Amino acid sequence: MRESQLQSQLQTVKNLMDREAFVLVLLDGDGLIFREAFLQKGEEGGREAANQLMTVVRDHVARTLPQVSHPKIMTRIYANVGGLAETCWRSGITDQPGAVEDFIQGFNASKLCFDFVDCGSGKERADSKIHEYFKIYLHNVHCLQIFLGCSHDNGYARLLEELLGDARDIDKVTLLEGVPFEKELVQLKDNFKVVKFQNIFRDSKLVRNHYFGNGVKANGHSPGISLPNGSPKLPVLQPLARVPSNTDTSSTNSGPTKPATWASMTATPFVPTASSSPKTPTVKTMPHTPGIERNRLGQRIDKLDFSIPNDDIRRVKKLKLCNPFFLQGECKNKNCTHDHDYKLSRNDKKTLEYVARMTPCYYKTEMNQIEKIVIIKRIADFMAGVMESTPGL
């Protein structure tokens, strides 16, 4: 009789565990990055990514854990969203940093148990959170399986090494591969189950392109950009010229001349002599525009202010405000469909300015502020004329 009671109690406990059973998808979003096809669609792409991730995880669990019926699927992604947004933008994945934030908004809104969490800037903030949550859920009796996405970071090797002595812990972990496993993880991955959702996550690292102020890539050439109506081109950095040395000529002529590089130019300081008197610089001095930072060539340096809360950015975007009306004082488009009646606060105006600057200028930094204003005005006047002549638009 007592044995049957114990069996009944055990079955009751098992039923309770199965009723609240779930699998956890725990991802380091700084390195395990969704494919550009999702990121480029913003909010819509976030919803699509969440739906596809739900589908592939659910199918995988159905194959590997057939004894459990319809467990919940929880997803936790931790990342430095500001850094991720800028990296995707500079690598050419998205056309503006705000696309990643829109993607995350769609991702979070699509499923009740899907969360993409911004950890803020700082080294290993995402790592620390993932380490802690991993340990909490590893011994949670309701958690049936943990999909850990960390293939890009050797730092997770220490976490996985702690599991090697316990077969039950090892069996509870599935490594989710995005980019190829780093060296230390390669040595450990054979101890665990490994899965790769190839159509959802990138399998190569992002390459962040760096630019000088005139749009020249650090390892390439300036793209050809011509300003309309004969606007003057800004000077472009030219290859470095050979600088005369102050050393004895017998030593400088002893071998073939090597091409000058940044390293060779900066390795030895140049000391002015009577024969090397300063020459008038050929770079045209550009007029200073208040509030616009410039480099030594007079070209604009556009900076983004990531201190503005993401919630404010999303809220102002949804207002669909008329940028010319609120930022320049007038809107000449009689058929403008954007809002002109909203009571804009000082903080909202600052946020609107930021949102307006998030859309990259076609000419990048190749024009000064005056030229930019003229071109924007021409485009606005042209569009106003199109709208007036085509009422059905």
N, C-alpha and C positions, 0 to 999 in steps of 0.2 A: 504493500500500500504506500509506504513511504517513498519507494523508488518511483512509483508512478506519479506521485506528487512532484518529486524533483524533476522528472521528465516534463511534466506539464509546466512547471515554473521556467525551466530552460527554454521551452518552446515559446512561452510568453515573452521572455526577454529577447529571444531571437526575432520574434515578430516585431517587437518595438524597435529593435535595431534596424531591421530591414525597412520598416515604415519610414524612418528618417534617414535612410542610407543616401550617401552622395559620393560623387567623385570630385576631386579638386583639380582644376587646371591653374597652376601657379607659374606665372611667366615673368621674366625680367625683360620689360619692354624697352630697355635701353639698347639691347642687342638682338632680341628676338622681335623682328619688325615685320608688320604686315606688308603684303605685296603692294606695289604702287597703284595697281588697278583699284584697290580699295581706298588708299589714302587720297588719291586724286579726286575722288567723288565726294569727299567731305562727309557730311552727316549721313547721306545715303550709303556711302561706302562703309561707314561704321556699322550700320544696320546689316548690310550684306555680309560683312566679315563675321559679325556675331552669329548670324544665322548659319553660315557655312561651318563655323567652328563648332557650334552646337551639334550640327548634323554629323560631322566626322567623328567627334568624340563619342556621341551616342552610339553610332554604328560600331566603333571600335570596342566600346564597353560591352555591347551586346554580344560580340564575338568572343571576348576574353573573359567576361564574367556572366555567363549565361544563367547562373543560378540566382542572380538578382534581377528582379523585375522593375524596370523603369526607375533607376536611381536618379536623384537630382544631379544636375551638373552645375557646379559653382566655378566661376572663373575670376581670378584675381590677377591683374596685370599692374606692376609697379614700374614707374619710369620718371625721369626728369623730363616732363612734358615740354617745358620751354626749350631745353637743349635739343630734344628730339625734333621739335618743330623747326628749329633753325637749321639743324643738320639736314633734314629732308628738303628744306627750301634751298639751301646752298648746294646740295648735291643734285638738284634739278628734279627731284621726285615730285615735289609740289610747286605750284606757281606762287604760293604765298604761305607764310608761317601759320596763318589762321586755319588752313585746311586741315592740319593735324588736330587742332582743337575741335573743329567741327566733326571730324571723324570720331573722336573720343566721345563727344556728346551723343552721336548716333549710336555708338557701341553701347554706352551705358544705358541708354533709354530703351534698347531693344529687348533686353532680358532682365528679369528681376534679380537674378543672381550673378549677373555679369558686371564687373566693376573694373574700370581702367583708372588707376589712382595716380595722381600727380604727387611725387615725393619731393618736388622742389630741387633746386640745384645743390650740389655738394657731392663729394666723392663717396660712392658706395652706399648712398641712402637707400636705393632700391634693394641692393644686396642685403643690407641689414634687415630690412622688413621681410624679405623673402626667407632669409635664414630663420627668423623668429616664427613666422607663420608655418613654415615647413615643420618645425619641431612640434608646434602645437597640434597640427592636424595629423601628424604621423601616428600618434598614439590615440587619436580620437576614434572610438569604436564605431562611430557612424560613417567615418571616412573609409571608403573601400579601396581607393586608388588615388595617387597623386601624380599628375602629369607635370613634371618639372622642366620648364624651358630655360636652359642656361648654357647651351653649348658654346657660347661665345666667350665665356669668362672662366679662366682657370681658378678663380677664387672659390668656386663651388666645389672644387675637388676636396677641400677639407671637410665640407659638410657631408659629402657622399662617403668619404673614408670612414666616418663614424658609424656607418651602417653595415660595414662589411662583416662584422661578427654576428649579425642577427639575420637569419634567412627570412624571417617573417617581415622585417623592415624592408629588406631588399625586394621581396616580392610585391610590396605595396607601392613601389616607386617605378614609374615609367619615365624615361628621359625623352623629352621632346626636342628633336633636332631641327634647328633652323640653318644657320651657317655651320660649316664643318666644325666638329669638336676641337677645342684647343688641346694642346699637347698633353697636359696633365689629365684632362678628362678622357682622352683617347685610351689611356692606360686603365681607366676605371669603367668605361661604358660597357664592356663585355660582361660585367657582373650584373647588369640591369637590363630590363626590357627597354628597347629603343623604338620610337615611332617618329615618322616624319610626315607632316601634313603639307605636302609640296605646293599645293595650289593656294595655300593661305598665307604662309610665311616666306620671307625672302631666304634664299640659300646662299647669298653673298653679302658681304658687308657694304655699307654705304661709303662712297668716296666723297668726302666733303671738299668741294672746290673752293680755293682761296683766291681772292681778287685784289689787285691793287686798285687805287682810287679811280683809274681810268678804264676799268673793265678788263684789264689784262689779266689772264690767268697766271698763277705763279709758275706754271710749267708750260705755258703756251703763248699764243699771240692774241692781240686784240681783235675782237670781231669787227668787221667793217660796218660802221654806222655813219650815215650821212644825215645831217640835219636839214629840214625843209627850208626852201626859199633862200638858199645861200647863207644860212646861219654859220658863223665861224666855227670851225672845228677846234676842239681843245687839243693842246699838245699831247703827244703820246710818248711814253718812255722809249727811248731808243737804246740799242745795244751799247754797252759800255765801251768807251774809247780807252785806248792805252794811255796811261798817265806816265809822263817822264819821271825817271827815277833819279835820286840824288846820289846814287852810288857811282863808282868809277866806271867809265865806259868799257874798259877792258873786261870787266866782269859781266856786264849786261850783254855784251856781244859774243860771249863765249858759246852760245847755243842758239837754237831756233827760238823765235818768239812764240810764247804760248798765248792763246786767246785769253783776254781778261774775263774774270768771273767775279761774282759778288764776294766769294771767299778770298780770292787773290787781292781784290781791291781793298777789302777791309782788314786783311792780315797785316799790312804794313802801312803805318800812318803817312800821310803826305805832308811834307814840310815845304811851305812856300819859299821860293827864291826870287831873285831879281828878274830872272827870265820867265818866271811863271806867275806874273802879276795877275791879280783877279781880273777876269773879263766880265763884261756886262752880260748878265744871264739872258738867255734867249727865250726863257719862259715868260709868257705874257702874264702880267699880274691881273688877276681877276678881281672885280669889285666885291667887297665884303657884303654879304647879305645877313642881316641880323637874324640870329636863331638857327642859322645853317652852318654846321661845321664843315671845314674844308681842309684838304691836304695841302702840301707845299706847292702843288700845281694849280691850286685854286679850284679843284674839283670837289663836288659835294661828297660828304661822308654820311650816308644814311644809317642811322642807328634805330634799333627797335627797343621800346621800353617794356620789358617783361614784368615790370612791377605792377602794371595795371591788372587787376583781378580778372581771371578768365570769365567769371560770371558776368562782369560788367561788359566785357567785349561781346559776349553772346547776346546779352540783353539789348545792347545798342544796335547790333547787327539786325536783330529782329524788328527793330522800330522802322527800318527802311526810310531813314531820314535823307533829305536832299542835301548832299554835300555842298554844292555851290551856294545854296541858300544860307545854310547855317555857318559855313566856314568862310565864304567870300562876301556874304551880305545880299546876294541877289541870285535869282534863277530866271534865265531868259527863255527857258523852254516852257511854252504855254501848255504843252501837253504832258508835262512832267507828272509821273504817277507816284512820286515819292512824297513823304509827309513834310509839310511846311508849317504846320500849326503846333507842333510839339513844344512844350515849355522846356527848353534845354538848360540844364543846370551847368555850373562851371565844370564839375567833374565829368558830366556827360559830354560836354564839348571837348574836353581833353581826350576822352575815350574815343569820340567820333574822329578827332584828328588822327589818333593812332590807327583806327580802323581804315581811314582813308589812305594812310601811308602804307598799309600792309599790301596794297596792290602795287606790284613793281611797275615803275615807269618803263615804257618800251625802250627808251634811249639810255636807261640805266644812269650812269654818272657822266655821260658824255656831254651834257648841256648844263649851263648854269641856271640859276633860279629864274632869271628874267626870261630866258629862252623857253623854259618850261611853262611859265605862265602864259606866254604868247601862244604856244602850241596848244595847250589845254583850252584856251579861249577859242582858238580856231575850230577845234574839234567840237566844242560845246555849241558854237554858232552853227556849224554844219549840221549837227544832229537836230538842233532846233528847227532849222529849215526843212530837214527831211520830215520831221513830225508834223510841221504845219502844212506841208504840201501833200501829205498822205494821212488824212484823218483816220483811216481805218486801222493804222498801226497801234 
